[in-house]
Amino acid sequence: MLERLQQRDTVAGMFAEASELARIACDFDRCLVLRVESDLLIADSCGALKHRPSDRLRRELMQAPRGISPRTLEARWLTEGLGGQPAERPLPSSLERPELALGYVSVGAIAPDGKLVAVLAGTRSDRPIDVLTQAMTAGIAAMVGVALARLVLSARLVEVRGTLRHLSMSADTLITEVLRSSIQVPIEGASGPRFPVEEASSRPSNRAREILTDREIEVASLLVDGRSDREIAARLVISVNTVKDHVARLRGKLGASNRVEAASKYLRLIVDDAGR
């Protein structure tokens, strides 16, 4: 079951697979995963479930998210985590309300890092939820938490790998600039660098001026220097939000997916133009 969950490459796909697996394993009439946002249980709007009754319930809850009631399992998971002391008597679910008419409800906590992010919920109309069914629901929810943590970690690794690749490109560009810079023989006894290199980012190329405004060139030069949005704002005497707008336009004009790639592409634009 865990292997099947890990084969899904999106959160919505994983939740849909978990709903179907739990429905069959626990013999539920309907089953779905509800995301936890603040004190609400929210159905996913990313795609239909294969099981029609479950999908009808998904659409109902998508239109009208349910609040997490006090003294329920979900409220306890939110406030005490999964390791809290057991209640004197079993707590109900926030979904066990007469107006919802869901029948008997079994829920399991999806908490990949100990923090509740979603709930696996299954319902029956013909018989109560027994201890075994509740244990199976909790076990499947725990497996979803493991698969979800792995999916999120994989996505973060891909992002970090991309950032490192762009940093490597920036380093290669800087090395190229150093190698292309002219060598000046210093005057005897004079101080200063033996092989002075003018900062590439301070000499915008003709190509850069064709596609970027003067302000965008200033922002790009400071990005190359590794400045944060707040530092750029202080340097140019503009707001942080304005800096973010400039960075967003820079990314669009340079075809960059993030600020590191934007700095790398701007620097390469200058070096390539200088080498012609």
Secondary structure by P-SEA (a helix, b strand, c coil): caaaaaacccaaaaaaaaaaaaaaaacccbbbbbbbcccbbbbbcccccccaaaaaaaaaaaacccccccccaaaaaaaccccccccccccccccccccccccbbbbbbbcccccccbbbbbbbccccccaaaaaaaaaaaaaaaaaaaaaaaaaaaaaaaaaaaaaaaaaaaaaaaaaabbbbbccccccccccccccccccccaaaaacccaaaaaaaaaaaacccaaaaaaaacccaaaaaaaaaaaaaaaccccaaaaaaaaaaaaaaaaac
